[in-house]
Structure formats: structure tokens, C-alpha cells
Amino acid sequence: MATLCRPAIAVPEHIITMEQTLDLARETHHGHPQRDLVLRLIRNTGVRTRHLVRPIDETLRHPGFELRNQVYEAEAKSRVPDVVRQALAHAGTEPDEIDLIVYVSCTGFMMPSLTAWLINTMGFRPGTRQLPIAQLGCAAGGAAINRAHDFCRAYPGSNVLIVSCEFCSLCYQPTDIGVGSLLSNGLFGDAISAAVVRGEGGTGMSLERNGSHLVPDTEDWISYAVRDTGFHFLLDKRVPGTMEMLAPVLKDIVDLHGWTVPAMDFFIIHAGGPRILDDLCHYLDLPMEMFRYSRATLTERGNIASSVVFDALARLFDDGGAAPSAHGMIAGFGPGITAEVAVGSWTHHDPAAGPDRELAELELTTGVALSG
């Protein structure tokens, strides 16, 4: 069983509060005909604080796409290594034990990917495989977990490092004054996360099944327009209602695994906004408490794109983790409209327990008798 271990999270030092965001929106767009609507939508996000990779006055200036992307590369190289080292330590692994690095980011561009730089500078083997994911947006966190799971199933005993680096503030476009764009200016934050999926051993979520789903004919609901000034985020007003279409998909994946949604013990869900969590409570008939970790991420850090699921999972670890064999789900949503979903059981690996104890725990997790 591949195990998703404790994530490491880092957020930049520059903080903007909701009140500061509202004041900036009032000042910058004082003549906007829908300014009051935008202010109300920003308040309704429930995002109290966000972290930015650059001070707010610098963030609001657009020096051009080339300079913006230079900032992205410099900040990624400066900030990612510490997070990677912490994630490796959480998993009890070393760089030369990693067989694949999955790097996810939709807020800057590098070729070769940051994976090549990490391999050259951090002690990973030259034979380490690389998988950059750049165009799945917020769904990429879930996709990275699922591709790591697939890799560990194809190559038993392998270890995968996942790195998510999202500097959403570098995509700020001062000339975009549509309601969706202005709302996103008050919703998205910056963060870096990393986690190891161990092919053997490890404490965390034992990954047992994954699946993907694309909602037909929704390609233009969440998208980037690539222009001279860089990435322009486009958000359709129909996006908040997508959980009505995706909740049955989540239920089907759980049912296929022989479980039921009401019997699940924890949910780590991408919190693109509060309505996603509210609607899932409604359509899956779950109490609000089941999404407390995702909601805390949204409140304290905003929508941090592909890093949301890792930040929420880290909060579960901070809370003591789940009970042995507890059933859980991780789900990321993003452009497409795409859902990336994984289900599995909580497992605890104690290196000092010995093979008999580990075998007993595996039997408890899988429900399959493995001993003689």
C-alpha cells in the first residue's frame, strides 16, 4: 500500500487581511459599476488572511510578464528546498530514496521544470523520474497524489516526492475588471507544500483507489487567457454550482470501493470557496464538521490552488491524525471542470513494531487475512 505521509507547508511572510483587501478594492475600483457586488462577494469568501510572496505595493504593480516570471523562478528556488527537506524528514526518507518527483504549479513557467534543478542541487539521483504538472490548476494537488499512487502500484516499493509551488499573487492583472477577476483578487493566496508518498511503510493515508472525472462542456468555466502581460484568470459565474454535478462522482468512487459516504471518517477537500464546502455538505448529507480542515485553510490562507489539499491534510496531522484504519477521501477540483479523487485508510507505521505487528495492522486496514 502506498502511503501519503505528512505534508510540509510554508507560506510567505507578507500578509494581507480581508479588511485591507476590501479597502484596496474600494480605492482601486471606486468607479466600477459592480463594486458593491464585488465587495460583498469578497466578504462572503470568509478569507480572513492571505500570504503574498511580495509586499502588497509591489504586487499591485505589473512590471511585465518576463519580470514576473523571473520573480517566480527566484522565489521558487529560494523557498522550495526547505519545504522539501521537511517533507522528506516527515516521511523518514532521504533524497536518494526518491524515485519520482511530481512538481505542480500553475502560476509560473520554467523549462526545464524545477524538478531538474532540485535533482541537480538537493542530492536526488540522476535517474529520478520527473513529472511536471502545469495545466490542471487547483485540481493538480489531487492529480499529483493520484499519479504518485499509480506509480507506486506500477513500481512496488518506490517513493514519490510531490512538490506544489503556487504564487497566485504573481498572476494579478490590474487591467482585468470583470467580477470574476476582481473576486479572485480577494480569494487566492500563495503557498508551497511538499509530501512524500511511500511505497512501503509511512504514517498517513494509505491510498487504495483513485479516479478522475471531467464535467463535459465546461472547458471555459475556469481558464487562463495567455496574453502579453501573462496569465489572465477567467472564472465563469457558473463555477460555484459545480458541486451539484461532482458530488455524485465522489459518492460513486466511494461506492465502488465498497464503502459509503456517511461512514467515512475524514474528508480533505479543495476549498476553492466556501460554497464548495457548503454544497458538499448538502449534496452528500454531511455535517459541516467533516470539512473543518479545508475550511480552516480557506479562512487563514485563502485559495492556495494545488496546495490546498496538502495544507488541509497537514492540519489533520496537527490534530493528531485519524484513528487507525479510519476511512478518508482527498479531492481536488479545477479547470475542465476536473475532479481528482482518492480514497484510502489511515495507517500508522512503527519501525520498532516488527513484522508481526505490521502484518496485523495491514490485515486490519485491508480486511484481508494475510497471515498463516
LUMTIBA-76273 format. One record per residue (C-alpha): residue in three letters; x, y, z. Coordinates in steps of 0.001 Angstrom, whole numbers, padded with zeros to 6 digits, always signed. Example, Ala and Ser with C-alpha at 12.3 -4.5 7.8 and 13.67 -1.06 7.14 Angstrom:
BEGIN
Ala+012300-004500+007800Ser+013670-001060+007140
This chain:
BEGIN
Met+000000+000000+000000Ala+001328+003440-000947Thr+001071+005878+001968Leu+000714+009641+001678Cys+002829+010946+004543Arg+002663+014187+006499Pro+002950+017244+004232Ala+005256+020204+004858Ile+003787+023672+004303Ala+005320+027134+004015Val+003651+030470+003355Pro+005378+033767+002510Glu+005875+036427+005154His+003777+039210+003594Ile+000173+039143+004870Ile-002954+040884+003638Thr-006180+040811+005641Met-009737+040852+004340Glu-010205+044448+005510Gln-007076+045523+003639Thr-008353+043699+000558Leu-011725+045456+000782Asp-010073+048849+001257Leu-007884+048285-001797Ala-010895+047230-003872Arg-012792+050369-002830Glu-009848+052595-003661Thr-008700+050941-006879His-012148+050388-008385His-014145+053249-006878Gly-015953+053887-010175His-016716+050247-011028Pro-020475+049795-011652Gln-020493+046478-009758Arg-018097+047450-006985Asp-020618+046793-004193Leu-021297+043309-005581Val-017579+042569-005674Leu-017120+043775-002093Arg-019975+041566-000951Leu-018564+038522-002773Ile-015128+039064-001225Arg-016671+039299+002254Asn-018588+036087+001623Thr-015407+034129+000888Gly-014630+034086+004595Val-010916+034523+003801Arg-009500+036450+006760Thr-005822+036432+005796Arg-003660+035568+002785His+000097+035362+002354Leu+001892+037030-000563Val+005344+036351-001959Arg+005897+040091-002487Pro+004743+043156-000464Ile+001285+044366-001480Asp+002506+047601-003078Glu+004864+045608-005294Thr+002181+043000-006032Leu-000151+045695-007355Arg+002435+046917-009880His+002780+044947-013100Pro+006376+045051-014407Gly+005592+042766-017353Phe+005371+039005-017757Glu+009129+038493-018166Leu+009996+040136-014832Arg+007052+038475-013103Asn+008267+035065-014243Gln+011804+035870-013088Val+010355+036556-009626Tyr+008515+033229-009772Glu+011704+031283-010562Ala+013842+033088-007982Glu+011270+032704-005209Ala+010664+029041-006040Lys+014374+028232-005878Ser+014716+030182-002642Arg+011723+028708-000809Val+011090+025180-002111Pro+014211+023357-000782Asp+013397+023894+002909Val+009876+022580+002389Val+011208+019547+000507Arg+013685+018760+003287Gln+010921+018945+005866Ala+008628+016653+003849Leu+011422+014102+003438Ala+012031+014199+007191His+008331+013711+007917Ala+008381+010570+005760Gly+011701+009262+007078Thr+013223+009296+003594Glu+016371+010684+002004Pro+016703+012339-001419Asp+018438+009298-002926Glu+015442+007132-001945Ile+013026+009132-004126Asp+012173+007529-007478Leu+009834+010188-008925Ile+009346+013913-008338Val+005957+015365-009240Tyr+006057+019168-009431Val+002766+021056-009670Ser+002322+024761-010321Cys+000024+026888-012474Thr+001357+030335-011504Gly+004708+030492-013306Phe+006636+028734-016045Met+010063+027097-016197Met+011636+024780-018759Pro+013345+022645-017715Ser+010991+022246-014801Leu+012064+022953-011245Thr+012383+019164-010955Ala+015672+019309-012878Trp+017045+022000-010571Leu+016002+020019-007490Ile+017735+016877-008773Asn+020923+018821-009519Thr+021061+020672-006193Met+019473+018517-003483Gly+021054+015082-003760Phe+018393+013270-005769Arg+019684+010560-008098Pro+020159+011469-011784Gly+017833+008563-012582Thr+014973+010148-010636Arg+011918+010412-012873Gln+010277+013816-013389Leu+006605+014661-013820Pro+005751+018393-014024Ile+002007+019211-013991Ala+001273+022767-015086Gln-002220+022997-016553Leu-004604+021382-014076Gly-004838+024407-011801Cys-006339+023705-008396Ala-007059+020079-009327Ala-003336+019393-009680Gly-002849+018645-005976Gly-005274+015730-006218Ala-003833+014700-009592Ala-000295+014612-008148Ile-001430+012314-005342Asn-003199+010037-007810Arg-000261+009838-010212Ala+002048+009077-007278His-000338+006296-006245Asp-000350+004913-009797Phe+003464+004981-009908Cys+003795+003120-006609Arg+001357+000482-007850Ala+003312+000088-011079Tyr+006671+000042-009282Pro+006113-001509-005827Gly+008366-000161-003104Ser+009018+003127-004901Asn+008861+006538-003215Val+007415+009681-004781Leu+008014+013291-003761Ile+005224+015760-004562Val+006010+019490-004612Ser+003392+022215-005060Cys+004536+025814-005573Glu+001765+028351-006075Phe+002418+032100-006188Cys-001075+033161-007220Ser-000354+036814-006462Leu+002088+036912-009398Cys-000925+036461-011691Tyr-002558+039708-010550Gln-003691+041719-013576Pro-004629+045349-012772Thr-006401+045814-016111Asp-008857+042936-015538Ile-012038+044428-014067Gly-014553+041629-014605Val-016397+040496-011484Gly-014781+037043-011569Ser-011306+038507-011823Leu-011905+041038-009048Leu-013281+038296-006822Ser-010190+036175-007439Asn-008027+039124-006309Gly-009574+038712-002864Leu-009590+034910-002806Phe-006218+033485-003883Gly-003082+033281-001752Asp+000479+031973-002055Ala+001930+028796-000546Ile+004430+025991-001032Ser+003817+022410+000033Ala+005506+019045-000318Ala+004701+015482+000685Val+006139+012010+000152Val+004139+009005-000979Arg+005968+005954+000332Gly+005587+002633-001422Glu+006293+000820+001841Gly+005880+001978+005437Gly+004983+005500+006470Thr+002266+007045+008608Gly-000652+008763+006941Met-003306+007927+004371Ser-002877+004552+002724Leu-004022+005188-000861Glu-006358+002454-002088Arg-008352+003819-005047Asn-008259+006927-007206Gly-010348+008337-010006Ser-010804+011344-012273His-013880+012949-013747Leu-014335+015704-016336Val-017662+017532-016423Pro-018486+017689-020162Asp-018520+021040-021955Thr-017145+023140-019093Glu-013701+023924-020536Asp-014232+027686-020445Trp-015600+027852-016884Ile-012121+028107-015316Ser-009296+029052-017645Tyr-006269+031194-018404Ala-006066+033644-021260Val-002351+033893-022098Arg-001555+037445-023193Asp+001435+039792-023399Thr+001085+040529-019685Gly+000995+036852-018701Phe-001759+034636-017323His-005226+036181-017059Phe-007526+034157-014817Leu-011051+033680-016158Leu-013839+032485-013856Asp-017370+031787-015051Lys-020293+032622-012762Arg-021499+029005-013065Val-018437+027596-011251Pro-019852+027882-007701Gly-022624+025452-008662Thr-020381+022623-009855Met-020698+020517-006696Glu-024208+019532-007725Met-022539+017749-010676Leu-019471+016471-008825Ala-020949+015254-005539Pro-022425+012142-007251Val-018959+011406-008687Leu-017422+011433-005210Lys-020184+009154-003972Asp-019715+006728-006879Ile-015973+006350-006203Val-016678+005584-002537Asp-019397+003108-003505Leu-017074+001358-005968His-014662+000808-003103Gly-017367-000892-001069Trp-017725+001980+001408Thr-020454+004561+001980Val-020112+008328+002295Pro-021943+008548+005669Ala-019472+006029+007138Met-016380+007994+006051Asp-014222+009402+008842Phe-012385+012328+007224Phe-012506+014470+004096Ile-009667+016586+002685Ile-011348+018714+000031His-010064+021508-002186Ala-011659+024676-000810Gly-011916+026908-003853Gly-014522+028896-001987Pro-016993+028428+000862Arg-019856+027352-001383Ile-017930+024243-002497Leu-017849+023026+001090Asp-021408+024162+001863Asp-022793+022393-001205Leu-020889+019179-000495Cys-022394+019155+002984His-025809+019440+001348Tyr-025438+017011-001558Leu-023516+014379+000430Asp-025638+014907+003553Leu-022607+015504+005775Pro-022157+017764+008810Met-020074+020936+008440Glu-017524+019495+010865Met-016379+016991+008233Phe-014778+019822+006226Arg-013210+021741+009117Tyr-009612+021350+007905Ser-010389+022580+004387Arg-012403+025486+005769Ala-009551+026471+008105Thr-007168+026551+005129Leu-009561+028790+003195Thr-010064+031126+006169Glu-006410+031513+007127Arg-004676+031272+003730Gly-007280+031687+001017Asn-007455+029508-002053Ile-003828+028379-002420Ala-004580+026387-005591Ser-002948+022935-005748Ser-001548+023333-002225Val-004985+023405-000547Val-005299+019629-000125Phe-001801+019380+001377Asp-002397+022263+003789Ala-005710+020733+004906Leu-004086+017310+005297Ala-001296+018852+007382Arg-003986+020252+009692Leu-005363+016743+010174Phe-001854+015603+011157Asp-001547+018584+013519Asp-004794+017456+015110Gly-003266+014060+015928Gly-004159+012308+012689Ala-007050+009893+012246Ala-007792+006670+014083Pro-006131+003503+012740Ser-007973+002230+009646Ala-010211+005332+009511His-011666+005798+006030Gly-010961+009063+004215Met-011140+010967+000941Ile-008970+013571-000763Ala-010496+015539-003638Gly-009191+018373-005783Phe-011257+020391-008279Gly-010071+022601-011091Pro-010218+023542-014782Gly-012012+021208-017085Ile-014121+021128-014856Thr-011981+018319-013433Ala-012190+016333-010211Glu-009279+014222-008926Val-010312+011920-006078Ala-008504+009424-003843Val-009861+007221-001063Gly-007941+005235+001497Ser-007415+004277+005127Trp-005310+005813+007866Thr-002246+003767+008694His+000495+004097+011271His+003918+002588+010656Asp+006051+001958+013698Pro+009568+000903+012617Ala+010126-000628+016056Ala+006963-002734+015928Gly+008462-005621+013987Pro+006987-007597+011057Asp+004240-009347+013052Arg+002731-006075+014287Glu+002965-004519+010808Leu+001239-007552+009257Ala-001576-007360+011801Glu-002082-003641+011052Leu-002183-004344+007308Glu-004806-007071+007823Leu-006873-004634+009893Thr-006625-001951+007205Thr-007448-004152+004209Gly-009793-006650+005826Val-007789-009441+004195Ala-006204-012273+006194Leu-002522-012291+005262Ser-001017-014425+007996Gly-000944-018185+008144
